Amino acid sequence: MSIVKMKSVILFGALEDVEQAVTICFRQGCFHPEDTAVITGNDRHFARFAESNPYQGILSRMTAMAIRVGHELQRVEGSAQISLEAVEEMLVKLEHEIEFDEQLALDLQSRIAFCENALDRLEHMGSLEIDLEELFASRFLHLRFGRFTQSNYRKLSFYEHKPFIFAVLDSDGAYAWGLCLSVNEPHALDETDAILSTLSFERLWVSGDLQGTPQEAIQALERELSNLRSRQEVVQQRIAPGSPSYGQGLDDIYSQVLSLYETFELRRYMVVSNDDFLAVGFIPSDMAGSFAEAFACLPRVSVEIGDAASLNNISPPTKLQNHPFIAPMEFFVRLYGLPKYEDPDPTPFLAVSYLLLFGIMFGDVGQGLAISLVGWLMIRRGMASLGAVLTRLGIFSTAFGFLYGSVFGFENALDFIYKGVLGLPEKPLEVLNPGSINQILLVAISLGALLLLTAMIMHTVTSLLRHKYAEAFLHKNGLPGLVFYAGVLLAATSLLLGGPTLHTNSLYIMVCFVLPLLVLFLREPLHHRLLKAHEHPTKTAAHFSPVEGFFELFEVLMGFASNTISFLRVGGFVLSHAGMMTVVMILANLTGGLWGILVVIIGNIFVLTLEGMICGIQVLRLQFYEIFSHFFDGGGRPFQPVGLKR
């Protein structure tokens, strides 16, 4: 459970071998490249690669195609290696398939719309027993199929003497549908069109493609519609957003192109000089041997592996490696900032303290199991990071629920275990018992003080290991702050437990109170004494201001007090959770019956969602603002190897 040890890597070789060198780095999957120009600095013999990446255009095309079909591109490990020419051919073929299906979908939709429109018109031709093709092919009569509104249809009686007739085929309360037959002569047609226009005749065109009687045409159209809709469903499934029809092919091509792209991008970290190239980076220590062996096939490329700190001006990246149970808690560490390579990994400390505090604040067997179930479902849905955190929070919530004896707010549900199995007179802790409230708050303060004390110890030890003696011996979170804070805690504990009155002991006061505070007050001049003159040539002890020192010391004392008091919220949420569930149970008892059961269910969902979220946020606040501020700065860089993930 620590930060993975790194080794520095320097690659130097013939420019002709650069393609093979970057390919090896990519395939090893453990090489974290660094900007080599930082090492070479202003050396004019070295210059960056100026070539543009030839795979950028293909990646852009693939991204556009993925958006077009609603697919999210994913890397597929283990895809077969193919050439750039093969990629281009596959991409063109896939583009043609997509375009063909999209056009086919449009054509099918257009034909379906035509058939539906034709059906709608044929249904108003009633039981007409005349072949449609013969009907509209008449040489002596001109036919128009359409409809009048009922009011305009009644006005046709005024035009009985005109050279046309209107045969009604179908009718409802709004319209009358039928055939308008007129003499096929220009004068008669013009007069008929003028009358029909006056009466707002709505002509409905019937396609000449239709054959047979209207009923026969309807049956043919229905068969065609059924076939068209089946074909449309198949095509729509292929082009639907997220469909696997093109997704797998896109992912295979994308994986290969991305590998080629990333391999070429590795050159951007390198520099060249005449006919040679130079690259630097980091690899995990346990991969050093296999990484060096991989370059045995390139005799003109030298691989120099050294200590992680051997690269000037470049700090090693950070790769966290923790036990599987606490590894998901790295999620919160990353939110705050990765530790630097030379710093300790705060994940184990955060995991223990976060899970412990949340379990104390939200202790309930039933609700804890529900949180773990939600986390498990989130893992199944692909939200592994947050889901794994929730499963662990649920475990600790369940554990403290057994201590409180609460199951979905039922405070006596576990009495049979305490009394019947364990032989206890009552459950271990009755949260809302007046005698327990002070104990809960005192335990919360004590636990917070212990965590803060641990954080200061970690800061002091880390500073000593990094040879930052000013941080270790003069900082508020170093030895003076640690001695003062521990002295106050020890004196308070002794007073509460009836032990010796340490706060009246002169030696104790001098060692634990006066001396640490004096060191913090004189921090600036002492700091300059400890540092070498060349490290701060412009700063001297003359810059020390007693007034400024006093207020800084006052701020330190207030910080210790506020950090400690902040942990009262842990006890407060224990009481708050029990109080809210008590209210839910009172309402359920007042309601009774099925409504009472419903109140219990809704109340538990409300408390689980609202208070669970608030507890999680409050514990995170305690971690970031109260605990991390004492020993952890962040500022690390993530380990990001190129190539295939291992």
Beta strands, then each sheet from edge to edge (+ up, - down):
strand 1: 2-3
strand 2: 6-14
strand 3: 32-34
strand 4: 47-48
strand 5: 141-149
strand 6: 164-171
strand 7: 175-183
strand 8: 202-203
strand 9: 271-273
strand 10: 276-284
strand 11: 301-307
strand 12: 320-321
sheet 1: 1+ 12-
sheet 2: 3+ 10- 2+ 11-
sheet 3: 3+ 10- 9+ 4-
sheet 4: 6+ 7- 5+ 8-
end
